[in-house]
Amino acid sequence: MSVINFLAEKYYKIAYDTFFYIEDNKKAKKYVSYALDLCPTHVKSLRLKGSIFLLEDKIDSSLEIWERLYNGGVDDFEVVSKIAYCYFQKGEYKSALDFCEKSALRVGLDESEKMYSLYRLKIDLLLSLNKVKSALKLFKNALKMLNSSDAYELKNRYSYLNSYFGGVIDIKSIKRAF
């Protein structure tokens, strides 16, 4: 049975409001630290601290928080996808791809926003690993799976993939001609 620490909840709420509405990272970190001092396993505070570190581009610190949550049994879409993103930012593409796969298992077909962010991350990872054909295949599948506005955004973001793929086809046709 889990016991709620109301003072930690209060500090978390202040930190959350300060971070999202006032946009004062320094003050938000102060209050989230108060919450975590009272309850070191306070999941909402850990999530917020991980998000603050991401925004501040402190990737190692953020990764440490997200992995702490994951290893503590919190393995939902947000946690797993943030771990994947942190590994991507660190240039550890294989680890990032592994966590992308785990993240994909935690998203439903009706969650288009999550699917969109996951597709973007995975396409970027595949391109970083120089797996252009796999990225293109995923891109084309994503266009079929996403709602129309997200598919439009993805198509605009990766419009160069279609031209690259066309170039690959043309080169193969030329090789066959000789």
C-alpha positions, 0 to 999 in steps of 0.5 A: 500500500502506498502512502501519500505525502501531502506536503510532497504533493503540495511542493510538486504542484507548486513546482509544476505550476511554476514550470509550466505557467510561470516558466521559471525553471530555477524556482520549479527545481527548488520546489521539486527538490523539496518534494523529493527531499520529503519523498525520494520516490515521488513519481510525479516530481521525478517526471517533472525533474527529468523534464526540466533537465531535458529542457535545460539540455542536461541529458545525462541528468535527465537520463538518470532520472528517467532510468530511475523511474524505469528501474523503479517499475514505472515503464509507461510511454513517457518514461520509455520514450524519454529514455530513448530520446536521451540516448538519441541526444547522447548519440547512443543510437542502438540503445535509443532504438531499443527503447523506441521499440519498448515505447511502441508497445506502450502506445495505442493506435488511437494515440496519434500524438504519441505515435507521431512523436515516436515515428519522428524519433525512430525515423531520426534514429534510423537516418542517424544509423544510415538506414535510409531504406528502413527510415523510408519504409517506416515513414510510409507506414507512418503516413498510413497510420497517423491522423491526417494532420499528423501525417501532413506534419510528418510528410512536410518534415521528411519530404526529402525522403521521397526524393531520396527514394526516387533517386535510389530507384532511378539509380537501380534502373540505370544499373539494370540498363547497363 
